């Protein structure tokens, strides 16, 4: 574990050089990793662990689309693919990767198989941080650990296949065996992390819920819509509005920011773009900062958690979700986006 300076702040970071895959495999050589859930994170993490040589099984409800996907991905019923309860019984490390609402519903089944010495693994601090609302309180004689990849399971898998890694945070909530830290770092390397940075369950969920509602998804969609609608209202065509709002950002500029940073991007654009961006960025910061403060307080108070628990537990949740997504998908902006994507050179 190394101390890395981030703008004057030291953080604990683990790289694949100091904790190579061979060490991770040796650390977990006697473990059976049971990945519970095959939805958002389950496929990427389990497949990466399997390809890296760990002993992995998957637990999923039979007869679901996720069960069929697991079979299509090479998991064999009765050998490496089981019903949730059997997988939990077999595993020495239980990776609890169901949705937050799913974790609440299945917790009584999982808890009875958390025998002494096992490890309970999360990729989100939600269930533990909001335990008063979720009812997820692990026994005192098991390790409770977290690896949270900073991206979707799809991205984790895609980058793994490209020989790259997606950065992840790690945390130990409960060390019952004295091996929790070794276990969590080994798992972080095993699932395909680029590097690992330290957090705790509370900080992970606070930053994650803020990020999802903010710049990662909620705020970016809102900003896209505001600029697109402004351009359209002033007579710009859908193609022009979409290209200037989204296509140029995602296809040209953000890859350069990812590679070199925003200052490099500013330094390598036109002087007119530089001047305008420098003049306006603080106005956007000042306009949105109060919204982010309100959002963070809603996360910290548990209000966002309760909204999610209430909404996601309703029997018509999926129907309402699909309707909201359909409304977005069928908006003019994203209909224009579908056409623009088809016109990209790689698709012709």
KANOR-V489161 format. One record per residue. PSI is psi in radians with two decimals (NA if undefined). NEAR is the number of other ideal C-beta (glycine too) atoms within 10 Angstrom. D_CENTER is the distance of its C-alpha to the mean C-alpha in Angstrom with 1 decimal. Layout:
PSI;NEAR;D_CENTER
PSI;NEAR;D_CENTER
This chain:
2.24;13;23.1
2.63;12;24.1
2.07;8;24.5
2.38;14;23.2
2.07;8;24.5
1.65;9;22.2
0.64;4;24.7
-0.09;5;26.9
2.18;7;24.3
2.35;10;24.0
2.65;12;20.8
2.16;13;20.5
2.46;17;18.8
2.24;22;19.0
2.89;16;19.4
-0.30;17;20.0
-0.72;8;23.6
-0.34;12;24.3
1.32;20;22.5
2.90;12;23.0
-0.66;15;22.0
-0.69;10;25.6
-0.68;15;25.3
-0.76;24;22.0
-0.72;16;23.9
-0.70;12;26.9
-0.66;18;25.0
0.40;24;23.7
-0.46;11;26.7
0.15;8;27.9
2.59;18;24.6
2.07;15;23.4
2.02;25;19.6
1.93;28;19.1
1.95;30;15.8
1.98;28;16.0
2.39;26;14.5
0.95;28;14.0
-1.63;16;11.8
-0.97;16;8.2
-0.45;27;7.3
-0.90;24;11.0
-0.87;23;12.6
-0.82;24;10.9
-0.76;29;11.1
-0.73;30;14.6
-0.69;24;16.0
-0.73;24;15.2
-0.78;22;16.8
-0.82;20;19.6
-0.47;14;20.4
-0.08;16;20.4
0.18;14;23.1
2.79;22;21.8
1.93;18;23.2
2.42;24;20.6
2.80;22;21.1
2.40;30;19.1
2.15;30;19.8
2.64;26;19.7
2.24;14;22.2
2.54;12;24.9
0.06;8;25.9
2.89;12;22.5
-0.61;10;20.9
-0.64;17;18.2
-0.81;18;21.1
-0.66;13;22.7
-0.71;15;19.7
-0.75;24;19.6
-0.76;15;23.3
-0.50;8;23.0
0.05;16;20.6
0.09;10;23.4
2.33;23;22.8
2.07;11;26.3
2.32;13;27.3
-0.21;7;29.2
-0.94;8;28.3
-0.01;17;24.5
2.17;22;23.4
2.88;22;24.5
2.74;15;24.4
-0.82;21;22.0
-0.70;15;24.8
-0.69;15;26.3
-0.73;25;23.2
-0.64;24;22.7
-0.71;16;26.3
-0.52;14;26.2
2.51;27;23.2
-0.43;16;23.7
2.11;24;20.0
1.92;25;18.2
1.88;29;14.4
1.55;24;13.8
0.37;26;10.9
2.88;25;12.5
2.85;17;11.5
-0.77;18;12.6
-0.67;18;15.9
-0.66;18;16.3
-0.70;22;16.0
-0.79;20;18.8
-0.65;11;20.9
-0.13;20;20.8
-0.76;18;21.0
-0.61;9;24.8
-0.76;15;24.7
-0.75;23;22.2
-0.66;16;24.1
-0.23;12;27.4
0.14;17;26.2
1.31;19;24.9
2.80;11;28.1
2.36;10;29.0
-0.25;12;27.3
2.97;22;24.2
2.38;27;20.7
2.11;27;18.1
2.33;25;14.5
2.77;27;11.4
0.26;24;7.7
2.42;21;8.0
0.09;24;11.4
-0.98;26;12.4
-0.68;24;14.9
-0.79;24;16.7
-0.71;23;16.8
0.73;22;18.2
-0.50;13;20.3
-0.43;10;23.3
-0.54;16;21.7
-0.43;18;19.8
0.15;13;22.6
1.70;22;20.3
1.80;12;22.6
2.69;23;22.6
2.73;15;26.1
-0.25;9;27.2
0.40;13;27.9
2.65;21;24.5
2.48;25;21.9
2.03;24;18.7
2.92;25;15.9
2.33;25;12.2
2.10;25;10.0
1.67;25;6.5
2.43;24;5.4
1.11;17;5.1
3.12;16;4.1
2.82;13;4.5
-0.56;23;6.7
-0.78;12;9.5
-0.69;14;9.1
-0.80;25;8.9
-0.78;22;12.0
-0.77;14;13.7
-0.61;20;13.7
-0.80;20;14.9
-0.40;12;17.7
0.00;8;18.6
0.29;6;19.2
-3.12;11;16.5
2.56;21;13.6
2.19;22;10.1
2.56;16;10.4
2.64;25;9.0
2.75;22;10.4
2.67;23;12.8
2.64;21;15.0
2.05;17;18.1
-0.61;19;19.0
2.15;18;22.0
1.59;15;24.0
-0.43;18;26.6
-0.23;15;27.5
-0.03;8;27.6
0.11;15;25.2
-0.72;19;21.9
-0.78;15;21.1
-0.72;17;22.2
-0.84;22;20.2
-0.68;25;16.9
-0.73;23;17.5
-0.72;24;18.8
-0.68;28;15.7
-0.72;28;13.5
-0.72;28;16.0
-0.64;24;16.2
-0.13;31;12.7
0.52;25;13.2
2.57;29;12.1
-1.09;15;14.1
2.88;19;15.0
2.30;25;14.0
2.52;18;14.6
2.48;14;15.8
-2.93;21;14.8
2.99;17;15.6
-0.70;24;14.1
-0.83;15;15.5
-0.63;14;14.5
-0.81;23;10.8
-0.62;26;10.9
-0.81;18;13.3
-0.64;18;11.5
-0.85;20;8.2
-0.64;22;10.5
-0.77;20;12.7
-0.76;16;10.4
-0.72;14;9.2
-0.33;18;12.9
-2.14;19;14.1
-0.41;13;13.9
-0.62;14;10.5
-1.09;11;11.9
-0.94;15;14.8
-0.69;18;16.9
-0.69;13;16.6
-0.71;13;17.7
-0.73;13;20.5
-0.75;15;21.7
-0.90;17;21.8
-0.70;15;23.8
-0.78;11;26.1
-0.76;16;27.1
-0.82;23;27.4
-0.64;15;29.6
-0.80;12;31.7
-0.75;17;32.5
-0.67;18;33.3
-0.40;9;35.5
0.34;8;37.5
0.08;8;38.3
2.57;16;35.7
2.80;11;34.9
-0.72;17;31.5
-0.81;13;31.1
-0.77;13;32.0
-0.74;22;29.8
-0.77;26;26.7
-0.74;17;27.4
-0.41;14;28.0
-0.76;24;25.0
-0.86;19;22.1
-0.80;17;23.4
-0.68;12;24.8
-0.91;16;21.7
-0.61;11;19.1
-0.46;13;21.6
-0.94;10;23.7
-0.82;13;22.8
-0.64;12;19.0
-0.62;11;19.4
-0.66;14;22.3
-0.73;14;20.5
-0.65;9;17.8
-0.68;9;20.7
-0.19;12;23.1
2.80;11;22.0
-0.61;12;23.2
-0.67;9;26.7
-0.72;12;27.3
-0.76;20;26.3
-0.75;14;28.8
-0.32;10;31.4
0.40;11;31.3
3.09;14;31.6
2.71;8;34.9
-0.57;7;36.8
-0.77;8;36.6
-0.73;12;32.8
-0.91;14;32.7
-0.80;10;35.1
-0.75;12;33.5
-0.74;14;29.9
-0.59;10;31.4
-0.52;9;33.4
-0.36;10;30.7
-0.64;12;27.4
-0.50;9;28.7
-0.70;9;29.8
-0.69;11;26.4
-0.86;10;25.0
-0.56;9;27.8
-0.61;9;27.5
-0.33;16;23.8
-0.77;10;23.8
-0.60;9;25.4
-0.73;14;22.7
-0.65;15;19.9
-0.74;10;22.2
-0.72;10;22.6
-0.83;19;18.9
-0.70;17;18.3
-0.63;11;21.3
-0.61;17;20.2
-0.85;21;17.0
-0.61;15;19.2
-0.26;10;21.8
-0.02;14;19.7
-0.76;11;20.7
-0.66;22;17.2
-0.77;22;16.4
-0.67;13;19.8
-0.79;11;19.4
-0.79;17;16.2
-0.81;17;18.1
-0.81;12;21.3
-0.77;12;20.0
-0.20;15;17.8
-0.12;13;20.6
2.51;11;23.3
-0.45;6;24.7
0.29;8;24.6
-0.86;13;20.9
-0.67;10;20.1
-0.79;9;23.3
-0.68;11;22.6
-0.84;12;19.0
-0.59;11;20.5
-0.74;10;23.3
-0.71;9;21.2
-0.64;10;19.2
-0.72;10;22.6
-0.75;10;24.0
-0.82;11;21.5
-0.63;12;21.9
0.04;9;25.7
2.70;14;26.0
-0.67;13;28.2
-0.84;19;25.6
-0.34;17;23.2
-0.71;13;26.3
-0.67;22;27.5
-0.68;21;24.2
-0.70;10;24.6
-0.77;11;28.1
-0.72;16;27.1
-0.66;13;24.6
-0.46;9;27.4
-0.11;10;29.7
2.51;10;27.7
-0.64;5;29.9
-0.25;5;27.7
0.13;7;28.0
NA;6;31.8
